[in-house]
Amino acid sequence: MSLYAEYIRELSQGDVLETDKGFATYVFPDDTTCYIREIYVRPAFREQNAASAMADLIVEKAKNRGCKTLLGSVTPSAKGSTTSLRVLLAYGFSLLSSSNDYILFQKEIH
């Protein structure tokens, strides 16, 4: 585990998934929900389904814990937010809520 991943785990009390293509941070806010906070994919691996592959790994961990719902979010003012929106929608997320500069999405997992 990288130093950054250790820092994120300690700071957010969440989990970090690291691959050679990028990383994702996620938490389990309750017994049935997994929230993917962020996914970062190195530029050389973008448009190669690397984000979906990381999300798939997180979904498997979530299912093993008994989770039924996956959450993801986008901050519209962030750089690359349009791409993030496209990725979430392509992965099967649907809009749950939005306010100010925050959009929350959900996806049922089986």
Biopython code that builds the backbone (N, CA, C, O; Angstrom):
import numpy as np
from Bio.PDB.StructureBuilder import StructureBuilder

atoms = [
    (1, "MET", "N", (0.855, -1.175, 0.000)),
    (1, "MET", "CA", (0.000, 0.000, 0.000)),
    (1, "MET", "C", (0.901, 1.237, 0.000)),
    (1, "MET", "O", (1.888, 1.301, 0.732)),
    (2, "SER", "N", (0.548, 2.203, -0.821)),
    (2, "SER", "CA", (1.344, 3.426, -0.907)),
    (2, "SER", "C", (1.139, 4.301, 0.330)),
    (2, "SER", "O", (0.195, 4.116, 1.098)),
    (3, "LEU", "N", (2.033, 5.237, 0.494)),
    (3, "LEU", "CA", (1.926, 6.185, 1.596)),
    (3, "LEU", "C", (0.631, 6.990, 1.478)),
    (3, "LEU", "O", (-0.034, 7.250, 2.481)),
    (4, "TYR", "N", (0.275, 7.384, 0.253)),
    (4, "TYR", "CA", (-0.964, 8.130, 0.042)),
    (4, "TYR", "C", (-2.174, 7.302, 0.477)),
    (4, "TYR", "O", (-3.086, 7.818, 1.123)),
    (5, "ALA", "N", (-2.177, 6.019, 0.120)),
    (5, "ALA", "CA", (-3.298, 5.159, 0.492)),
    (5, "ALA", "C", (-3.404, 5.025, 2.008)),
    (5, "ALA", "O", (-4.504, 5.040, 2.559)),
    (6, "GLU", "N", (-2.266, 4.895, 2.677)),
    (6, "GLU", "CA", (-2.281, 4.837, 4.137)),
    (6, "GLU", "C", (-2.868, 6.117, 4.721)),
    (6, "GLU", "O", (-3.654, 6.074, 5.668)),
    (7, "TYR", "N", (-2.484, 7.248, 4.152)),
    (7, "TYR", "CA", (-2.991, 8.547, 4.604)),
    (7, "TYR", "C", (-4.505, 8.630, 4.425)),
    (7, "TYR", "O", (-5.218, 9.039, 5.342)),
    (8, "ILE", "N", (-4.994, 8.246, 3.257)),
    (8, "ILE", "CA", (-6.434, 8.303, 2.971)),
    (8, "ILE", "C", (-7.197, 7.379, 3.922)),
    (8, "ILE", "O", (-8.248, 7.756, 4.439)),
    (9, "ARG", "N", (-6.682, 6.192, 4.152)),
    (9, "ARG", "CA", (-7.352, 5.259, 5.066)),
    (9, "ARG", "C", (-7.454, 5.840, 6.467)),
    (9, "ARG", "O", (-8.486, 5.721, 7.129)),
    (10, "GLU", "N", (-6.374, 6.470, 6.911)),
    (10, "GLU", "CA", (-6.387, 7.048, 8.249)),
    (10, "GLU", "C", (-7.270, 8.283, 8.308)),
    (10, "GLU", "O", (-8.014, 8.472, 9.270)),
    (11, "LEU", "N", (-7.191, 9.116, 7.294)),
    (11, "LEU", "CA", (-7.948, 10.363, 7.265)),
    (11, "LEU", "C", (-9.455, 10.122, 7.179)),
    (11, "LEU", "O", (-10.226, 10.704, 7.942)),
    (12, "SER", "N", (-9.865, 9.273, 6.259)),
    (12, "SER", "CA", (-11.290, 9.103, 5.977)),
    (12, "SER", "C", (-11.894, 7.860, 6.616)),
    (12, "SER", "O", (-13.108, 7.665, 6.571)),
    (13, "GLN", "N", (-11.068, 7.034, 7.200)),
    (13, "GLN", "CA", (-11.509, 5.756, 7.736)),
    (13, "GLN", "C", (-12.235, 4.940, 6.676)),
    (13, "GLN", "O", (-13.178, 4.205, 6.967)),
    (14, "GLY", "N", (-11.771, 5.089, 5.438)),
    (14, "GLY", "CA", (-12.331, 4.345, 4.328)),
    (14, "GLY", "C", (-11.308, 3.377, 3.780)),
    (14, "GLY", "O", (-10.290, 3.106, 4.418)),
    (15, "ASP", "N", (-11.575, 2.866, 2.617)),
    (15, "ASP", "CA", (-10.682, 1.918, 1.970)),
    (15, "ASP", "C", (-10.146, 2.517, 0.675)),
    (15, "ASP", "O", (-10.738, 3.426, 0.094)),
    (16, "VAL", "N", (-9.014, 1.981, 0.245)),
    (16, "VAL", "CA", (-8.360, 2.426, -0.979)),
    (16, "VAL", "C", (-8.037, 1.196, -1.810)),
    (16, "VAL", "O", (-7.508, 0.205, -1.307)),
    (17, "LEU", "N", (-8.364, 1.282, -3.084)),
    (17, "LEU", "CA", (-7.993, 0.248, -4.040)),
    (17, "LEU", "C", (-6.958, 0.861, -4.960)),
    (17, "LEU", "O", (-7.219, 1.888, -5.587)),
    (18, "GLU", "N", (-5.795, 0.255, -5.050)),
    (18, "GLU", "CA", (-4.746, 0.754, -5.929)),
    (18, "GLU", "C", (-4.391, -0.304, -6.967)),
    (18, "GLU", "O", (-4.255, -1.486, -6.651)),
    (19, "THR", "N", (-4.245, 0.143, -8.208)),
    (19, "THR", "CA", (-3.744, -0.709, -9.283)),
    (19, "THR", "C", (-2.655, 0.069, -9.999)),
    (19, "THR", "O", (-2.390, 1.226, -9.673)),
    (20, "ASP", "N", (-2.030, -0.565, -10.970)),
    (20, "ASP", "CA", (-1.027, 0.149, -11.756)),
    (20, "ASP", "C", (-1.666, 1.212, -12.651)),
    (20, "ASP", "O", (-0.965, 2.072, -13.185)),
    (21, "LYS", "N", (-2.986, 1.160, -12.819)),
    (21, "LYS", "CA", (-3.689, 2.100, -13.688)),
    (21, "LYS", "C", (-4.306, 3.278, -12.945)),
    (21, "LYS", "O", (-4.651, 4.284, -13.567)),
    (22, "GLY", "N", (-4.452, 3.172, -11.618)),
    (22, "GLY", "CA", (-5.048, 4.256, -10.853)),
    (22, "GLY", "C", (-5.439, 3.809, -9.465)),
    (22, "GLY", "O", (-4.949, 2.800, -8.959)),
    (23, "PHE", "N", (-6.332, 4.573, -8.854)),
    (23, "PHE", "CA", (-6.800, 4.221, -7.510)),
    (23, "PHE", "C", (-8.241, 4.656, -7.333)),
    (23, "PHE", "O", (-8.758, 5.484, -8.083)),
    (24, "ALA", "N", (-8.871, 4.085, -6.334)),
    (24, "ALA", "CA", (-10.235, 4.463, -5.957)),
    (24, "ALA", "C", (-10.306, 4.498, -4.443)),
    (24, "ALA", "O", (-9.653, 3.709, -3.760)),
    (25, "THR", "N", (-11.107, 5.424, -3.924)),
    (25, "THR", "CA", (-11.378, 5.474, -2.493)),
    (25, "THR", "C", (-12.866, 5.215, -2.286)),
    (25, "THR", "O", (-13.705, 5.659, -3.069)),
    (26, "TYR", "N", (-13.174, 4.488, -1.217)),
    (26, "TYR", "CA", (-14.568, 4.139, -0.969)),
    (26, "TYR", "C", (-14.784, 3.873, 0.514)),
    (26, "TYR", "O", (-13.846, 3.574, 1.253)),
    (27, "VAL", "N", (-16.041, 3.989, 0.929)),
    (27, "VAL", "CA", (-16.427, 3.753, 2.318)),
    (27, "VAL", "C", (-17.732, 2.962, 2.346)),
    (27, "VAL", "O", (-18.449, 2.863, 1.350)),
    (28, "PHE", "N", (-18.012, 2.406, 3.517)),
    (28, "PHE", "CA", (-19.266, 1.703, 3.757)),
    (28, "PHE", "C", (-20.014, 2.488, 4.830)),
    (28, "PHE", "O", (-19.811, 2.248, 6.020)),
    (29, "PRO", "N", (-20.883, 3.432, 4.425)),
    (29, "PRO", "CA", (-21.573, 4.265, 5.417)),
    (29, "PRO", "C", (-22.569, 3.507, 6.289)),
    (29, "PRO", "O", (-22.892, 3.947, 7.393)),
    (30, "ASP", "N", (-23.058, 2.366, 5.795)),
    (30, "ASP", "CA", (-23.926, 1.510, 6.596)),
    (30, "ASP", "C", (-23.779, 0.074, 6.097)),
    (30, "ASP", "O", (-22.954, -0.197, 5.224)),
    (31, "ASP", "N", (-24.553, -0.825, 6.633)),
    (31, "ASP", "CA", (-24.407, -2.252, 6.324)),
    (31, "ASP", "C", (-24.808, -2.641, 4.905)),
    (31, "ASP", "O", (-24.436, -3.717, 4.436)),
    (32, "THR", "N", (-25.558, -1.791, 4.217)),
    (32, "THR", "CA", (-26.055, -2.168, 2.891)),
    (32, "THR", "C", (-25.589, -1.241, 1.775)),
    (32, "THR", "O", (-26.038, -1.366, 0.636)),
    (33, "THR", "N", (-24.688, -0.307, 2.096)),
    (33, "THR", "CA", (-24.297, 0.706, 1.111)),
    (33, "THR", "C", (-22.782, 0.832, 1.004)),
    (33, "THR", "O", (-22.066, 0.820, 2.006)),
    (34, "CYS", "N", (-22.319, 0.951, -0.217)),
    (34, "CYS", "CA", (-20.917, 1.260, -0.507)),
    (34, "CYS", "C", (-20.891, 2.553, -1.321)),
    (34, "CYS", "O", (-21.594, 2.683, -2.323)),
    (35, "TYR", "N", (-20.080, 3.494, -0.881)),
    (35, "TYR", "CA", (-19.971, 4.786, -1.569)),
    (35, "TYR", "C", (-18.565, 4.922, -2.139)),
    (35, "TYR", "O", (-17.584, 4.994, -1.398)),
    (36, "ILE", "N", (-18.484, 4.957, -3.461)),
    (36, "ILE", "CA", (-17.200, 5.203, -4.122)),
    (36, "ILE", "C", (-16.994, 6.708, -4.127)),
    (36, "ILE", "O", (-17.693, 7.439, -4.828)),
    (37, "ARG", "N", (-16.041, 7.155, -3.350)),
    (37, "ARG", "CA", (-15.791, 8.592, -3.229)),
    (37, "ARG", "C", (-15.090, 9.153, -4.456)),
    (37, "ARG", "O", (-15.469, 10.200, -4.981)),
    (38, "GLU", "N", (-14.077, 8.451, -4.900)),
    (38, "GLU", "CA", (-13.347, 8.950, -6.064)),
    (38, "GLU", "C", (-12.643, 7.806, -6.764)),
    (38, "GLU", "O", (-12.245, 6.813, -6.155)),
    (39, "ILE", "N", (-12.507, 7.985, -8.054)),
    (39, "ILE", "CA", (-11.701, 7.081, -8.867)),
    (39, "ILE", "C", (-10.800, 7.961, -9.714)),
    (39, "ILE", "O", (-11.255, 8.896, -10.374)),
    (40, "TYR", "N", (-9.521, 7.644, -9.683)),
    (40, "TYR", "CA", (-8.549, 8.345, -10.522)),
    (40, "TYR", "C", (-7.871, 7.313, -11.408)),
    (40, "TYR", "O", (-7.372, 6.295, -10.929)),
    (41, "VAL", "N", (-7.861, 7.590, -12.710)),
    (41, "VAL", "CA", (-7.201, 6.731, -13.685)),
    (41, "VAL", "C", (-6.089, 7.539, -14.345)),
    (41, "VAL", "O", (-6.305, 8.663, -14.798)),
    (42, "ARG", "N", (-4.900, 6.951, -14.393)),
    (42, "ARG", "CA", (-3.775, 7.622, -15.054)),
    (42, "ARG", "C", (-4.147, 7.903, -16.512)),
    (42, "ARG", "O", (-4.813, 7.090, -17.153)),
    (43, "PRO", "N", (-3.713, 9.063, -17.037)),
    (43, "PRO", "CA", (-4.088, 9.450, -18.402)),
    (43, "PRO", "C", (-3.824, 8.383, -19.461)),
    (43, "PRO", "O", (-4.624, 8.237, -20.385)),
    (44, "ALA", "N", (-2.748, 7.649, -19.356)),
    (44, "ALA", "CA", (-2.415, 6.635, -20.362)),
    (44, "ALA", "C", (-3.424, 5.489, -20.410)),
    (44, "ALA", "O", (-3.485, 4.756, -21.397)),
    (45, "PHE", "N", (-4.219, 5.334, -19.340)),
    (45, "PHE", "CA", (-5.159, 4.213, -19.267)),
    (45, "PHE", "C", (-6.619, 4.635, -19.387)),
    (45, "PHE", "O", (-7.520, 3.802, -19.288)),
    (46, "ARG", "N", (-6.848, 5.904, -19.596)),
    (46, "ARG", "CA", (-8.222, 6.382, -19.743)),
    (46, "ARG", "C", (-8.803, 5.882, -21.052)),
    (46, "ARG", "O", (-8.071, 5.642, -22.012)),
    (47, "GLU", "N", (-10.094, 5.730, -21.089)),
    (47, "GLU", "CA", (-10.832, 5.202, -22.244)),
    (47, "GLU", "C", (-10.468, 3.751, -22.523)),
    (47, "GLU", "O", (-10.596, 3.277, -23.651)),
    (48, "GLN", "N", (-10.013, 3.046, -21.487)),
    (48, "GLN", "CA", (-9.716, 1.616, -21.596)),
    (48, "GLN", "C", (-10.498, 0.829, -20.540)),
    (48, "GLN", "O", (-10.133, -0.300, -20.210)),
    (49, "ASN", "N", (-11.557, 1.414, -20.019)),
    (49, "ASN", "CA", (-12.423, 0.788, -19.017)),
    (49, "ASN", "C", (-11.730, 0.518, -17.686)),
    (49, "ASN", "O", (-12.165, -0.349, -16.927)),
    (50, "ALA", "N", (-10.658, 1.250, -17.396)),
    (50, "ALA", "CA", (-9.939, 1.057, -16.136)),
    (50, "ALA", "C", (-10.803, 1.458, -14.941)),
    (50, "ALA", "O", (-10.759, 0.797, -13.904)),
    (51, "ALA", "N", (-11.581, 2.522, -15.068)),
    (51, "ALA", "CA", (-12.453, 2.959, -13.969)),
    (51, "ALA", "C", (-13.518, 1.894, -13.698)),
    (51, "ALA", "O", (-13.806, 1.582, -12.542)),
    (52, "SER", "N", (-14.091, 1.348, -14.743)),
    (52, "SER", "CA", (-15.102, 0.294, -14.572)),
    (52, "SER", "C", (-14.499, -0.951, -13.938)),
    (52, "SER", "O", (-15.140, -1.599, -13.110)),
    (53, "ALA", "N", (-13.287, -1.286, -14.315)),
    (53, "ALA", "CA", (-12.622, -2.463, -13.737)),
    (53, "ALA", "C", (-12.393, -2.260, -12.242)),
    (53, "ALA", "O", (-12.585, -3.189, -11.456)),
    (54, "MET", "N", (-11.983, -1.053, -11.840)),
    (54, "MET", "CA", (-11.804, -0.783, -10.417)),
    (54, "MET", "C", (-13.150, -0.814, -9.694)),
    (54, "MET", "O", (-13.257, -1.358, -8.595)),
    (55, "ALA", "N", (-14.173, -0.232, -10.314)),
    (55, "ALA", "CA", (-15.511, -0.252, -9.707)),
    (55, "ALA", "C", (-16.005, -1.686, -9.556)),
    (55, "ALA", "O", (-16.634, -2.015, -8.550)),
    (56, "ASP", "N", (-15.733, -2.539, -10.530)),
    (56, "ASP", "CA", (-16.136, -3.946, -10.441)),
    (56, "ASP", "C", (-15.500, -4.624, -9.220)),
    (56, "ASP", "O", (-16.158, -5.398, -8.524)),
    (57, "LEU", "N", (-14.224, -4.332, -8.966)),
    (57, "LEU", "CA", (-13.542, -4.908, -7.805)),
    (57, "LEU", "C", (-14.173, -4.426, -6.500)),
    (57, "LEU", "O", (-14.330, -5.197, -5.553)),
    (58, "ILE", "N", (-14.529, -3.152, -6.464)),
    (58, "ILE", "CA", (-15.173, -2.598, -5.267)),
    (58, "ILE", "C", (-16.561, -3.204, -5.080)),
    (58, "ILE", "O", (-16.956, -3.511, -3.955)),
    (59, "VAL", "N", (-17.292, -3.377, -6.158)),
    (59, "VAL", "CA", (-18.623, -3.990, -6.077)),
    (59, "VAL", "C", (-18.527, -5.402, -5.508)),
    (59, "VAL", "O", (-19.360, -5.799, -4.693)),
    (60, "GLU", "N", (-17.527, -6.155, -5.926)),
    (60, "GLU", "CA", (-17.369, -7.510, -5.382)),
    (60, "GLU", "C", (-17.120, -7.475, -3.876)),
    (60, "GLU", "O", (-17.677, -8.284, -3.135)),
    (61, "LYS", "N", (-16.287, -6.543, -3.424)),
    (61, "LYS", "CA", (-16.046, -6.397, -1.986)),
    (61, "LYS", "C", (-17.345, -6.001, -1.274)),
    (61, "LYS", "O", (-17.655, -6.503, -0.194)),
    (62, "ALA", "N", (-18.089, -5.096, -1.900)),
    (62, "ALA", "CA", (-19.354, -4.640, -1.300)),
    (62, "ALA", "C", (-20.355, -5.787, -1.205)),
    (62, "ALA", "O", (-21.013, -5.953, -0.178)),
    (63, "LYS", "N", (-20.473, -6.568, -2.253)),
    (63, "LYS", "CA", (-21.403, -7.702, -2.231)),
    (63, "LYS", "C", (-21.008, -8.709, -1.161)),
    (63, "LYS", "O", (-21.870, -9.280, -0.494)),
    (64, "ASN", "N", (-19.715, -8.927, -0.998)),
    (64, "ASN", "CA", (-19.246, -9.855, 0.037)),
    (64, "ASN", "C", (-19.613, -9.377, 1.443)),
    (64, "ASN", "O", (-19.719, -10.181, 2.369)),
    (65, "ARG", "N", (-19.804, -8.076, 1.596)),
    (65, "ARG", "CA", (-20.212, -7.506, 2.892)),
    (65, "ARG", "C", (-21.729, -7.430, 3.036)),
    (65, "ARG", "O", (-22.237, -7.042, 4.088)),
    (66, "GLY", "N", (-22.454, -7.801, 1.974)),
    (66, "GLY", "CA", (-23.911, -7.765, 2.022)),
    (66, "GLY", "C", (-24.514, -6.466, 1.517)),
    (66, "GLY", "O", (-25.702, -6.221, 1.726)),
    (67, "CYS", "N", (-23.736, -5.640, 0.868)),
    (67, "CYS", "CA", (-24.257, -4.366, 0.356)),
    (67, "CYS", "C", (-25.210, -4.600, -0.809)),
    (67, "CYS", "O", (-25.046, -5.538, -1.589)),
    (68, "LYS", "N", (-26.203, -3.732, -0.909)),
    (68, "LYS", "CA", (-27.201, -3.797, -1.974)),
    (68, "LYS", "C", (-27.187, -2.547, -2.851)),
    (68, "LYS", "O", (-27.727, -2.548, -3.958)),
    (69, "THR", "N", (-26.557, -1.469, -2.339)),
    (69, "THR", "CA", (-26.567, -0.195, -3.055)),
    (69, "THR", "C", (-25.152, 0.353, -3.181)),
    (69, "THR", "O", (-24.359, 0.311, -2.242)),
    (70, "LEU", "N", (-24.863, 0.866, -4.368)),
    (70, "LEU", "CA", (-23.593, 1.527, -4.653)),
    (70, "LEU", "C", (-23.885, 2.994, -4.912)),
    (70, "LEU", "O", (-24.791, 3.320, -5.679)),
    (71, "LEU", "N", (-23.137, 3.871, -4.288)),
    (71, "LEU", "CA", (-23.270, 5.310, -4.499)),
    (71, "LEU", "C", (-22.016, 5.862, -5.167)),
    (71, "LEU", "O", (-20.916, 5.339, -4.986)),
    (72, "GLY", "N", (-22.198, 6.908, -5.927)),
    (72, "GLY", "CA", (-21.097, 7.650, -6.543)),
    (72, "GLY", "C", (-21.534, 9.091, -6.670)),
    (72, "GLY", "O", (-22.729, 9.385, -6.656)),
    (73, "SER", "N", (-20.587, 9.983, -6.793)),
    (73, "SER", "CA", (-20.947, 11.396, -6.867)),
    (73, "SER", "C", (-20.034, 12.148, -7.828)),
    (73, "SER", "O", (-18.954, 11.686, -8.195)),
    (74, "VAL", "N", (-20.508, 13.311, -8.214)),
    (74, "VAL", "CA", (-19.747, 14.216, -9.082)),
    (74, "VAL", "C", (-19.904, 15.629, -8.545)),
    (74, "VAL", "O", (-20.992, 16.046, -8.145)),
    (75, "THR", "N", (-18.809, 16.345, -8.545)),
    (75, "THR", "CA", (-18.822, 17.775, -8.245)),
    (75, "THR", "C", (-18.738, 18.494, -9.587)),
    (75, "THR", "O", (-17.673, 18.494, -10.204)),
    (76, "PRO", "N", (-19.826, 19.108, -10.060)),
    (76, "PRO", "CA", (-19.839, 19.695, -11.398)),
    (76, "PRO", "C", (-18.740, 20.730, -11.665)),
    (76, "PRO", "O", (-18.296, 20.876, -12.804)),
    (77, "SER", "N", (-18.307, 21.437, -10.643)),
    (77, "SER", "CA", (-17.286, 22.461, -10.872)),
    (77, "SER", "C", (-15.868, 21.885, -10.971)),
    (77, "SER", "O", (-14.934, 22.612, -11.312)),
    (78, "ALA", "N", (-15.696, 20.596, -10.679)),
    (78, "ALA", "CA", (-14.373, 19.969, -10.713)),
    (78, "ALA", "C", (-13.914, 19.756, -12.154)),
    (78, "ALA", "O", (-14.728, 19.554, -13.056)),
    (79, "LYS", "N", (-12.631, 19.805, -12.349)),
    (79, "LYS", "CA", (-12.057, 19.520, -13.665)),
    (79, "LYS", "C", (-12.410, 18.083, -14.055)),
    (79, "LYS", "O", (-12.278, 17.169, -13.241)),
    (80, "GLY", "N", (-12.851, 17.888, -15.275)),
    (80, "GLY", "CA", (-13.186, 16.553, -15.760)),
    (80, "GLY", "C", (-14.545, 16.039, -15.336)),
    (80, "GLY", "O", (-14.836, 14.853, -15.489)),
    (81, "SER", "N", (-15.387, 16.920, -14.801)),
    (81, "SER", "CA", (-16.673, 16.450, -14.282)),
    (81, "SER", "C", (-17.598, 15.895, -15.374)),
    (81, "SER", "O", (-18.389, 14.990, -15.106)),
    (82, "THR", "N", (-17.510, 16.418, -16.576)),
    (82, "THR", "CA", (-18.349, 15.900, -17.662)),
    (82, "THR", "C", (-17.986, 14.450, -17.948)),
    (82, "THR", "O", (-18.865, 13.612, -18.145)),
    (83, "THR", "N", (-16.702, 14.157, -17.970)),
    (83, "THR", "CA", (-16.257, 12.780, -18.175)),
    (83, "THR", "C", (-16.716, 11.898, -17.031)),
    (83, "THR", "O", (-17.163, 10.773, -17.253)),
    (84, "SER", "N", (-16.610, 12.396, -15.810)),
    (84, "SER", "CA", (-17.059, 11.624, -14.645)),
    (84, "SER", "C", (-18.543, 11.300, -14.740)),
    (84, "SER", "O", (-18.957, 10.183, -14.429)),
    (85, "LEU", "N", (-19.343, 12.266, -15.166)),
    (85, "LEU", "CA", (-20.776, 12.026, -15.344)),
    (85, "LEU", "C", (-21.020, 10.920, -16.367)),
    (85, "LEU", "O", (-21.834, 10.025, -16.143)),
    (86, "ARG", "N", (-20.314, 10.989, -17.479)),
    (86, "ARG", "CA", (-20.473, 9.972, -18.521)),
    (86, "ARG", "C", (-20.112, 8.574, -18.011)),
    (86, "ARG", "O", (-20.796, 7.593, -18.301)),
    (87, "VAL", "N", (-19.020, 8.511, -17.245)),
    (87, "VAL", "CA", (-18.569, 7.222, -16.717)),
    (87, "VAL", "C", (-19.610, 6.637, -15.759)),
    (87, "VAL", "O", (-19.932, 5.452, -15.843)),
    (88, "LEU", "N", (-20.130, 7.452, -14.863)),
    (88, "LEU", "CA", (-21.140, 6.964, -13.909)),
    (88, "LEU", "C", (-22.392, 6.478, -14.635)),
    (88, "LEU", "O", (-22.921, 5.414, -14.315)),
    (89, "LEU", "N", (-22.857, 7.237, -15.592)),
    (89, "LEU", "CA", (-24.066, 6.844, -16.326)),
    (89, "LEU", "C", (-23.827, 5.576, -17.150)),
    (89, "LEU", "O", (-24.696, 4.707, -17.219)),
    (90, "ALA", "N", (-22.655, 5.471, -17.771)),
    (90, "ALA", "CA", (-22.334, 4.279, -18.560)),
    (90, "ALA", "C", (-22.221, 3.042, -17.681)),
    (90, "ALA", "O", (-22.473, 1.928, -18.142)),
    (91, "TYR", "N", (-21.846, 3.226, -16.430)),
    (91, "TYR", "CA", (-21.707, 2.102, -15.496)),
    (91, "TYR", "C", (-23.064, 1.675, -14.921)),
    (91, "TYR", "O", (-23.155, 0.671, -14.214)),
    (92, "GLY", "N", (-24.097, 2.430, -15.224)),
    (92, "GLY", "CA", (-25.441, 2.056, -14.791)),
    (92, "GLY", "C", (-25.982, 2.806, -13.593)),
    (92, "GLY", "O", (-27.023, 2.438, -13.049)),
    (93, "PHE", "N", (-25.286, 3.855, -13.174)),
    (93, "PHE", "CA", (-25.796, 4.674, -12.075)),
    (93, "PHE", "C", (-26.974, 5.509, -12.552)),
    (93, "PHE", "O", (-27.084, 5.828, -13.736)),
    (94, "SER", "N", (-27.855, 5.858, -11.620)),
    (94, "SER", "CA", (-28.946, 6.782, -11.912)),
    (94, "SER", "C", (-28.924, 7.903, -10.872)),
    (94, "SER", "O", (-28.396, 7.743, -9.772)),
    (95, "LEU", "N", (-29.497, 9.016, -11.241)),
    (95, "LEU", "CA", (-29.514, 10.193, -10.379)),
    (95, "LEU", "C", (-30.314, 9.920, -9.115)),
    (95, "LEU", "O", (-31.446, 9.439, -9.175)),
    (96, "LEU", "N", (-29.711, 10.233, -7.965)),
    (96, "LEU", "CA", (-30.400, 10.106, -6.689)),
    (96, "LEU", "C", (-30.794, 11.478, -6.168)),
    (96, "LEU", "O", (-31.937, 11.685, -5.760)),
    (97, "SER", "N", (-29.847, 12.424, -6.179)),
    (97, "SER", "CA", (-30.151, 13.783, -5.722)),
    (97, "SER", "C", (-29.069, 14.739, -6.194)),
    (97, "SER", "O", (-27.992, 14.326, -6.624)),
    (98, "SER", "N", (-29.375, 16.015, -6.105)),
    (98, "SER", "CA", (-28.379, 17.035, -6.430)),
    (98, "SER", "C", (-28.666, 18.287, -5.620)),
    (98, "SER", "O", (-29.812, 18.597, -5.296)),
    (99, "SER", "N", (-27.600, 18.990, -5.305)),
    (99, "SER", "CA", (-27.736, 20.267, -4.614)),
    (99, "SER", "C", (-26.459, 21.063, -4.819)),
    (99, "SER", "O", (-25.355, 20.518, -4.783)),
    (100, "ASN", "N", (-26.624, 22.335, -5.031)),
    (100, "ASN", "CA", (-25.493, 23.239, -5.234)),
    (100, "ASN", "C", (-24.476, 22.634, -6.196)),
    (100, "ASN", "O", (-24.755, 22.529, -7.390)),
    (101, "ASP", "N", (-23.324, 22.239, -5.714)),
    (101, "ASP", "CA", (-22.242, 21.748, -6.559)),
    (101, "ASP", "C", (-21.953, 20.277, -6.284)),
    (101, "ASP", "O", (-20.794, 19.870, -6.210)),
    (102, "TYR", "N", (-23.019, 19.474, -6.133)),
    (102, "TYR", "CA", (-22.858, 18.066, -5.774)),
    (102, "TYR", "C", (-24.006, 17.261, -6.378)),
    (102, "TYR", "O", (-25.176, 17.592, -6.183)),
    (103, "ILE", "N", (-23.666, 16.208, -7.107)),
    (103, "ILE", "CA", (-24.675, 15.320, -7.685)),
    (103, "ILE", "C", (-24.402, 13.913, -7.168)),
    (103, "ILE", "O", (-23.284, 13.410, -7.281)),
    (104, "LEU", "N", (-25.419, 13.281, -6.603)),
    (104, "LEU", "CA", (-25.289, 11.945, -6.043)),
    (104, "LEU", "C", (-26.025, 10.940, -6.921)),
    (104, "LEU", "O", (-27.163, 11.171, -7.331)),
    (105, "PHE", "N", (-25.367, 9.830, -7.202)),
    (105, "PHE", "CA", (-25.920, 8.778, -8.041)),
    (105, "PHE", "C", (-25.969, 7.482, -7.249)),
    (105, "PHE", "O", (-25.222, 7.304, -6.287)),
    (106, "GLN", "N", (-26.859, 6.572, -7.662)),
    (106, "GLN", "CA", (-26.936, 5.266, -7.019)),
    (106, "GLN", "C", (-27.109, 4.184, -8.052)),
    (106, "GLN", "O", (-27.565, 4.422, -9.170)),
    (107, "LYS", "N", (-26.731, 2.980, -7.644)),
    (107, "LYS", "CA", (-26.902, 1.801, -8.483)),
    (107, "LYS", "C", (-27.160, 0.618, -7.554)),
    (107, "LYS", "O", (-26.450, 0.420, -6.568)),
    (108, "GLU", "N", (-28.171, -0.151, -7.880)),
    (108, "GLU", "CA", (-28.443, -1.362, -7.100)),
    (108, "GLU", "C", (-27.447, -2.431, -7.538)),
    (108, "GLU", "O", (-27.163, -2.579, -8.726)),
    (109, "ILE", "N", (-26.921, -3.174, -6.566)),
    (109, "ILE", "CA", (-25.990, -4.258, -6.885)),
    (109, "ILE", "C", (-26.574, -5.567, -6.376)),
    (109, "ILE", "O", (-27.255, -5.600, -5.352)),
    (110, "HIS", "N", (-26.305, -6.627, -7.093)),
    (110, "HIS", "CA", (-26.885, -7.942, -6.759)),
    (110, "HIS", "C", (-25.781, -8.946, -6.555)),
    (110, "HIS", "O", (-26.052, -10.111, -6.268)),
]
sb = StructureBuilder()
sb.init_structure("model")
sb.init_model(0)
sb.init_chain("A")
sb.init_seg("    ")
for serial, (resi, resn, name, xyz) in enumerate(atoms, 1):
    if name == "N":
        sb.init_residue(resn, " ", resi, " ")
    sb.init_atom(name, np.array(xyz, "f"), 0.0, 1.0, " ", f" {name:<3s}", serial, name[0])
structure = sb.get_structure()
